Amino acid sequence: MSDVRIQARLACGCLVGFREGVQGSPVTVILERKAEGCGMSIHLGGVPVFDHREALRPATRPVAPAQPDYEGEN
């Protein structure tokens, strides 16, 4: 990323910033400042927000083929 600092405000009022990522994630989202009125206990100022990108990878296990003749109950 360049020297441009990008920030966004969440609906709860917390301020997040975006930094260059590490190990397979091109962007890291950091909770820059927790809002006074934020009720989210998982929002901690200065801590990276968990990246779910790893969980969105395609499954490594074989998936059962769809059954075209299946009829659900109506």
C-alpha positions in Angstrom: 0.0 0.0 0.0 1.1 3.6 -0.4 1.4 6.3 2.2 -2.3 7.1 1.8 -4.1 6.6 5.0 -7.6 5.2 4.6 -10.1 5.1 7.5 -13.7 4.3 7.9 -16.3 4.7 10.7 -18.4 1.7 11.7 -22.1 2.0 12.6 -21.2 1.7 16.3 -18.9 4.8 16.0 -15.6 3.0 16.1 -12.9 4.1 13.7 -11.0 1.5 11.6 -7.9 1.9 9.5 -6.5 -0.2 6.7 -2.8 -1.3 6.6 -0.7 -3.6 4.5 -1.5 -7.2 5.3 0.7 -10.2 6.1 0.7 -13.9 5.2 -2.0 -14.3 2.6 -4.1 -11.3 3.4 -3.4 -8.2 1.3 -5.1 -5.8 3.8 -5.3 -5.8 7.6 -8.1 -3.9 9.3 -7.1 -2.2 12.5 -9.6 -0.8 15.1 -7.9 2.6 15.4 -10.2 4.0 18.1 -13.1 2.6 20.0 -16.1 4.9 20.3 -17.2 5.8 23.8 -20.7 4.5 23.2 -19.7 1.3 21.5 -21.2 -1.7 23.2 -19.2 -4.3 21.3 -16.9 -6.1 23.8 -14.8 -7.5 21.0 -13.8 -4.0 19.7 -10.5 -3.2 21.2 -8.6 -0.1 20.1 -5.3 -0.7 18.2 -6.1 -4.4 17.7 -6.5 -6.0 14.2 -10.0 -7.1 13.3 -10.1 -10.8 12.6 -9.8 -11.6 8.9 -12.3 -14.3 7.7 -10.6 -14.7 4.3 -9.0 -18.0 5.3 -12.5 -19.4 6.1 -13.8 -18.3 2.7 -11.4 -20.6 0.8 -13.0 -23.4 -1.2 -13.5 -26.7 0.8 -10.6 -29.1 0.6 -12.9 -32.1 1.2 -14.8 -33.5 -1.7 -18.4 -32.3 -1.9 -21.2 -34.8 -2.6 -22.7 -34.3 -6.0 -26.2 -32.7 -6.2 -29.0 -35.2 -6.7 -31.2 -33.9 -9.6 -34.0 -36.5 -8.9 -34.5 -35.3 -5.3 -38.0 -34.1 -4.5 -38.6 -32.3 -1.3 -41.9 -32.5 0.6 -44.4 -29.9 -0.4 
